[in-house]
Amino acid sequence: MNVIGAKLALYLPVLAAWVALVGATLNRAAPVVVVPLAGASALGITALITDTPWLIAAVVALWLWGVVWMVRGAQG
């Protein structure tokens, strides 16, 4: 994997977490949605600053948790 692809693999999950966090905050989502997304966003920035790519797995897990609860909340 080239250097650009490796960095992109790190930045995309962090970007997805931030976009979902902004959307959930603007839509006044429940804390069960916002807290995991905020954790994923903060952990993602920490992973990028400290150059610890293994933290991206936790970012993806927290992002999925937030998105699943966001979808469940929208369904009813």
Backbone bond lengths (Angstrom), bond angles and torsions (degrees), N, CA, C in turn:
res aa  C-N    CA-C-N  psi(-1)  N-CA   C-N-CA  omega(-1)  CA-C   N-CA-C  phi
1 M - - - 1.459 - - 1.531 107.74 -
2 N 1.302 115.36 132.04 1.457 117.81 -179.11 1.532 110.57 -76.36
3 V 1.317 115.49 172.75 1.466 121.17 -174.46 1.528 111.08 -65.45
4 I 1.322 117.78 -40.22 1.463 120.27 -179.22 1.526 110.31 -65.78
5 G 1.312 117.48 -41.75 1.460 120.93 178.48 1.513 112.41 -64.75
6 A 1.323 116.60 -37.38 1.462 120.64 179.24 1.523 110.75 -67.19
7 K 1.323 117.82 -43.73 1.464 120.52 178.45 1.525 110.85 -67.31
8 L 1.320 117.43 -37.76 1.457 121.06 179.02 1.521 110.93 -64.09
9 A 1.336 116.77 -36.94 1.460 120.51 177.48 1.521 111.45 -64.99
10 L 1.319 117.67 -25.66 1.464 120.87 176.87 1.526 111.89 -84.66
11 Y 1.327 117.39 -37.95 1.458 120.69 -174.37 1.529 113.52 -77.74
12 L 1.325 118.48 -33.39 1.461 120.30 -175.86 1.530 114.05 -63.18
13 P 1.339 120.22 -45.66 1.469 118.20 177.23 1.527 112.94 -63.35
14 V 1.323 116.94 -35.03 1.464 120.57 178.88 1.526 109.58 -68.47
15 L 1.321 116.91 -41.79 1.455 120.84 177.26 1.523 110.93 -63.41
16 A 1.327 117.19 -41.57 1.469 120.59 178.43 1.524 111.14 -62.25
17 A 1.322 116.86 -39.64 1.462 120.45 178.89 1.527 110.67 -65.13
18 W 1.320 117.55 -42.02 1.465 120.61 -179.75 1.522 111.37 -67.39
19 V 1.322 117.54 -41.21 1.465 120.83 179.49 1.524 110.24 -64.18
20 A 1.333 116.68 -43.60 1.460 120.22 178.39 1.526 110.92 -65.48
21 L 1.335 117.58 -38.03 1.465 120.96 178.76 1.524 110.96 -64.16
22 V 1.313 117.41 -44.40 1.468 120.43 178.85 1.526 110.14 -62.99
23 G 1.320 117.16 -43.25 1.460 120.37 178.88 1.523 112.32 -63.63
24 A 1.328 117.07 -43.20 1.459 120.67 179.49 1.525 111.44 -66.41
25 T 1.308 116.56 -37.53 1.464 120.16 179.26 1.524 110.99 -68.70
26 L 1.323 117.39 -43.37 1.460 120.60 178.60 1.528 112.17 -64.82
27 N 1.335 116.61 -32.31 1.461 121.13 179.44 1.519 112.91 -88.35
28 R 1.325 116.61 4.47 1.473 122.77 179.96 1.528 111.15 53.01
29 A 1.320 115.47 52.40 1.460 121.11 179.57 1.526 110.01 -70.83
30 A 1.309 114.97 164.91 1.468 121.87 -179.02 1.527 109.88 -67.84
31 P 1.335 116.11 157.41 1.473 119.32 178.48 1.534 113.57 -59.28
32 V 1.323 118.13 -27.86 1.457 120.42 178.93 1.532 111.10 -65.33
33 V 1.324 116.92 -18.10 1.463 121.86 176.12 1.531 110.70 -95.31
34 V 1.329 116.37 -45.75 1.464 120.81 -171.87 1.529 112.19 -72.00
35 V 1.324 117.29 -40.68 1.475 119.99 -176.12 1.529 112.51 -62.16
36 P 1.342 120.32 -48.01 1.475 117.99 177.13 1.530 112.91 -63.64
37 L 1.333 116.82 -36.07 1.465 118.82 179.38 1.524 111.33 -68.75
38 A 1.332 117.10 -37.47 1.464 120.00 176.27 1.524 110.30 -66.62
39 G 1.325 116.64 -39.95 1.468 120.16 176.46 1.515 111.79 -63.23
40 A 1.335 116.43 -41.86 1.465 120.19 178.58 1.525 110.97 -64.27
41 S 1.326 116.42 -40.21 1.465 119.93 179.76 1.526 111.58 -65.63
42 A 1.319 116.24 -45.97 1.470 120.09 179.28 1.522 111.44 -65.71
43 L 1.328 116.10 -42.17 1.465 119.67 179.64 1.525 111.06 -66.88
44 G 1.322 116.47 -34.97 1.462 120.07 177.89 1.514 112.36 -65.92
45 I 1.319 116.86 -43.17 1.466 119.90 176.66 1.526 110.17 -63.12
46 T 1.327 116.16 -40.89 1.474 120.14 177.30 1.522 110.91 -61.58
47 A 1.333 116.32 -42.40 1.471 120.22 179.85 1.520 111.42 -63.70
48 L 1.328 116.89 -38.68 1.465 119.56 -179.66 1.521 111.77 -72.14
49 I 1.333 116.62 -39.86 1.469 119.71 -178.67 1.516 110.99 -68.48
50 T 1.341 116.52 -43.70 1.466 120.10 -176.29 1.526 112.81 -87.12
51 D 1.339 116.92 -3.12 1.465 122.61 179.72 1.528 111.60 56.88
52 T 1.325 115.21 50.42 1.468 121.93 175.90 1.527 108.51 -117.52
53 P 1.331 116.85 88.24 1.462 120.16 -174.30 1.530 114.74 -65.94
54 W 1.329 118.95 -18.85 1.461 119.50 179.81 1.525 111.63 -68.60
55 L 1.336 118.42 -18.40 1.464 120.67 176.60 1.529 112.11 -71.38
56 I 1.321 117.46 -15.85 1.463 120.60 -179.95 1.525 110.23 -63.77
57 A 1.323 118.59 -28.91 1.472 120.59 176.67 1.527 110.59 -61.63
58 A 1.323 117.43 -41.12 1.464 120.94 177.16 1.523 110.60 -68.81
59 V 1.314 117.72 -35.68 1.466 121.61 177.30 1.525 109.74 -61.42
60 V 1.317 116.92 -46.26 1.460 121.31 179.89 1.524 110.68 -64.35
61 A 1.328 117.61 -41.30 1.468 121.04 179.71 1.528 110.99 -63.54
62 L 1.322 117.61 -45.70 1.466 120.58 178.83 1.527 111.46 -66.62
63 W 1.324 116.41 -38.47 1.466 120.09 177.82 1.528 110.22 -62.61
64 L 1.327 116.91 -44.81 1.462 120.14 178.43 1.523 111.42 -61.64
65 W 1.325 117.00 -41.90 1.460 121.29 178.31 1.534 110.18 -58.56
66 G 1.313 116.89 -47.81 1.456 120.60 179.81 1.516 112.66 -64.09
67 V 1.320 117.13 -42.24 1.467 120.78 -178.36 1.525 110.81 -68.73
68 V 1.321 117.55 -40.26 1.470 120.32 178.36 1.520 110.58 -62.01
69 W 1.329 117.57 -44.09 1.466 119.81 178.51 1.516 111.96 -68.88
70 M 1.334 116.92 -30.07 1.467 119.91 176.98 1.537 109.51 -66.34
71 V 1.323 116.50 -43.11 1.457 121.05 179.24 1.531 110.66 -66.79
72 R 1.332 116.20 -42.87 1.473 119.51 177.87 1.513 111.79 -61.18
73 G 1.324 117.08 -38.82 1.458 120.50 178.19 1.517 112.76 -67.78
74 A 1.320 116.53 -33.76 1.462 120.70 179.95 1.519 111.98 -74.29
75 Q 1.331 116.91 -26.38 1.454 120.23 -178.26 1.520 112.85 -77.69
76 G 1.306 116.48 -21.10 1.452 113.70 177.67 1.444 114.16 154.72
